[in-house]
Amino acid sequence: MEEDRVLRLEEKIAWLEHYVRELDGVIQQLVGQIGTLKGELVEVREKQNALEDDQNPSSYEVPPHY
């Protein structure tokens, strides 16, 4: 009886350890994806700012005949 209980507990612990390793792998993948997305977001913001600067009327110079 006691041996069965110990065996079940050991099996549960082994399963939990395996599950934690799997989750750790998933988390590491997500961390990598988040890093990639942050880099892409910075690029998109820079492009957006450049486009806004190009389209901003205050950035146009007044022609000399005005």
C-alpha positions in Angstrom: 0.0 0.0 0.0 2.6 2.5 1.1 4.9 1.5 -1.9 2.0 2.1 -4.3 1.5 5.5 -2.9 5.2 6.4 -3.1 5.3 5.0 -6.7 2.4 7.2 -7.7 4.0 10.3 -6.2 7.3 9.5 -8.0 5.4 9.2 -11.2 3.6 12.5 -10.7 6.9 14.2 -9.9 8.5 12.8 -13.0 5.5 13.9 -15.1 5.6 17.4 -13.5 9.4 17.7 -14.1 8.9 16.7 -17.8 6.0 19.2 -18.1 8.1 22.0 -16.6 10.9 21.3 -19.1 8.4 21.5 -22.0 7.0 24.8 -20.7 10.5 26.2 -20.3 11.2 25.4 -23.9 8.0 27.1 -25.0 8.8 30.2 -22.9 12.3 30.4 -24.4 10.7 30.3 -27.9 8.3 33.1 -26.9 11.1 35.2 -25.5 12.9 34.9 -28.8 9.8 35.8 -30.7 9.1 38.8 -28.5 12.7 40.0 -29.1 12.2 39.7 -32.9 8.9 41.5 -32.7 10.4 44.4 -30.6 13.1 44.8 -33.3 10.5 44.9 -36.1 8.3 47.4 -34.1 11.3 49.7 -33.8 11.8 49.5 -37.5 8.2 50.2 -38.3 8.1 53.2 -35.9 11.2 54.6 -37.6 9.7 54.2 -41.0 6.4 55.8 -39.8 8.3 58.7 -38.3 10.2 59.2 -41.6 7.0 59.1 -43.6 5.3 61.6 -41.3 8.3 63.9 -41.5 8.2 63.7 -45.4 4.5 64.5 -45.4 4.6 67.3 -42.7 3.8 70.6 -44.4 6.0 72.5 -42.0 9.0 70.7 -43.3 8.5 72.2 -46.8 10.4 75.3 -47.6 8.6 78.3 -49.0 9.7 79.0 -52.6 11.8 82.2 -53.0 9.2 84.0 -55.0 6.8 84.2 -52.0 
